[in-house]
Amino acid sequence: MRGVNFTGEVQGGHGVFSRTDPEGQVMTLLDATPPKPPLKIGRYILIALALIIIGGAAYIAFRNYAEEKALSRFLTTIEQGNYRDAYQLWQPSSTYAYEDFLHDWGDHGDFGKIRSFKILGSRSKGAETVIVLVTINNEEPPREILVDRKTKGLAFSPF
């Protein structure tokens, strides 16, 4: 340290240290200025990284939640036997008549009476479509149903 002199003396068996500042005044340890607290920037960086990781994980886990919920609502409506409401939730094209819908989803349809279903997961297919994987009546293999991101309309997966 420039401009500071340290001197040490022994008085009564104890060492007494003092220093002189640039102006020549004697300072003891009790006169010293308190040290500056350490910077907390490392803590802030760690918190920011943790928030980014948690946010990314939440995005990945919930990015297709609305589409999965749309399929769940549709299948619950079918389970309850409300085929007209389910047909509206399907948002069919003009070429998919209500009779065709009943053939696919009615009590005597491809799946039979729907008693249970379980959504296994989903994945994005482009920017506008989500493919939701679902088991119906515990049948294997699971089925893929397409859900439109904007309209929440449903369709069978050609993939």
C-alpha positions in Angstrom: 0.0 0.0 0.0 1.4 3.3 -1.0 1.7 6.1 1.5 0.9 4.0 4.6 3.5 3.1 7.2 2.9 0.2 9.6 4.7 0.1 12.9 4.6 -2.6 15.5 5.4 -2.3 19.2 5.3 -4.7 22.0 3.7 -3.3 25.1 3.1 -5.6 28.1 3.5 -8.7 26.0 0.9 -7.7 23.5 1.6 -6.5 20.0 0.0 -3.1 19.1 -0.1 -2.3 15.5 -0.9 1.0 14.0 -0.5 2.7 10.7 -0.2 6.2 9.6 -2.2 7.6 6.8 -0.7 9.8 4.1 -1.3 12.9 6.3 0.8 11.4 9.1 -2.0 10.7 11.5 -1.9 7.4 13.4 -4.7 5.0 12.9 -5.4 1.8 14.8 -7.4 -1.2 13.7 -10.6 0.3 15.3 -10.2 3.4 13.2 -10.1 1.5 9.9 -12.9 1.9 7.5 -15.2 -1.1 7.2 -14.6 -3.3 4.2 -17.0 -3.1 1.3 -19.5 -5.9 1.1 -18.9 -8.4 -1.7 -20.8 -7.7 -4.9 -23.9 -9.8 -5.3 -23.7 -10.1 -9.1 -22.9 -13.8 -8.9 -26.2 -14.4 -7.0 -28.1 -12.4 -9.5 -26.7 -14.3 -12.4 -27.5 -17.6 -10.7 -31.1 -16.5 -10.0 -31.5 -15.3 -13.7 -30.2 -18.7 -15.0 -32.5 -20.6 -12.7 -35.5 -18.6 -13.9 -34.6 -19.1 -17.5 -34.3 -22.9 -16.9 -37.6 -23.1 -15.0 -39.3 -20.9 -17.6 -38.0 -23.1 -20.4 -39.1 -26.3 -18.7 -42.6 -24.8 -18.1 -42.9 -23.8 -21.7 -42.0 -27.2 -22.9 -44.4 -28.9 -20.5 -47.4 -26.6 -21.1 -47.0 -25.4 -24.7 -49.7 -27.7 -26.0 -51.9 -27.6 -22.9 -54.8 -25.8 -24.7 -54.9 -28.4 -27.5 -54.8 -31.3 -25.0 -57.6 -29.7 -23.1 -59.7 -29.3 -26.3 -59.3 -33.0 -27.0 -60.1 -33.9 -23.4 -63.3 -31.8 -23.5 -64.3 -33.5 -26.8 -63.8 -37.0 -25.4 -65.6 -36.1 -22.1 -68.6 -34.9 -24.2 -68.6 -38.2 -26.1 -68.3 -40.1 -22.8 -71.4 -38.4 -21.6 -73.3 -39.3 -24.8 -73.7 -35.7 -26.1 -72.9 -36.5 -29.7 -74.4 -33.3 -31.2 -72.2 -31.2 -28.9 -69.2 -33.4 -29.7 -69.8 -33.0 -33.4 -69.7 -29.2 -33.0 -66.4 -29.5 -31.0 -64.9 -31.6 -33.8 -65.6 -28.7 -36.1 -66.1 -30.9 -39.2 -65.6 -30.0 -42.8 -68.7 -29.9 -45.0 -67.9 -33.4 -46.3 -67.9 -35.0 -42.9 -71.6 -35.5 -42.1 -73.1 -36.2 -38.7 -73.8 -39.8 -39.7 -70.1 -40.3 -40.6 -69.2 -38.8 -37.2 -71.6 -41.3 -35.4 -70.0 -44.1 -37.4 -66.6 -43.1 -36.1 -67.5 -42.0 -32.5 -71.0 -43.3 -31.7 -71.8 -46.3 -29.4 -71.4 -48.7 -32.3 -68.5 -46.8 -33.9 -64.9 -47.7 -34.3 -64.2 -47.3 -30.6 -67.5 -48.5 -29.3 -68.9 -46.7 -26.3 -66.2 -44.5 -24.9 -65.8 -45.3 -21.2 -62.3 -44.0 -20.6 -59.4 -42.2 -22.2 -56.0 -41.0 -21.3 -53.9 -38.3 -23.0 -50.4 -39.6 -23.2 -48.7 -36.5 -24.7 -48.5 -34.2 -27.6 -46.1 -32.7 -30.2 -46.2 -29.8 -32.5 -46.6 -30.4 -36.2 -45.7 -27.1 -37.8 -46.9 -23.8 -36.4 -50.6 -24.5 -36.7 -51.2 -28.2 -35.7 -50.7 -30.3 -32.6 -50.7 -34.1 -32.7 -52.2 -35.4 -29.4 -51.6 -39.1 -28.5 -54.5 -40.7 -26.6 -55.6 -44.1 -25.6 -59.4 -44.7 -25.8 -60.9 -47.5 -23.7 -57.4 -48.8 -22.9 -57.0 -50.0 -26.5 -53.5 -50.3 -28.0 -52.0 -48.8 -30.0 -52.7 -45.2 -28.9 -54.4 -43.0 -31.5 -53.2 -39.7 -32.8 -55.7 -36.8 -33.1 -54.9 -33.5 -34.8 -55.8 -30.3 -33.1 -55.7 -27.0 -34.9 -54.0 -24.4 -32.7 -56.2 -21.5 -33.8 -59.7 -23.0 -34.0 -59.2 -26.1 -31.7 -60.9 -28.1 -34.4 -60.1 -31.9 -34.4 -59.3 -34.4 -37.1 -57.9 -37.9 -37.5 -54.2 -37.9 -38.0 -52.9 -38.9 -41.4 -49.4 -39.1 -40.1 
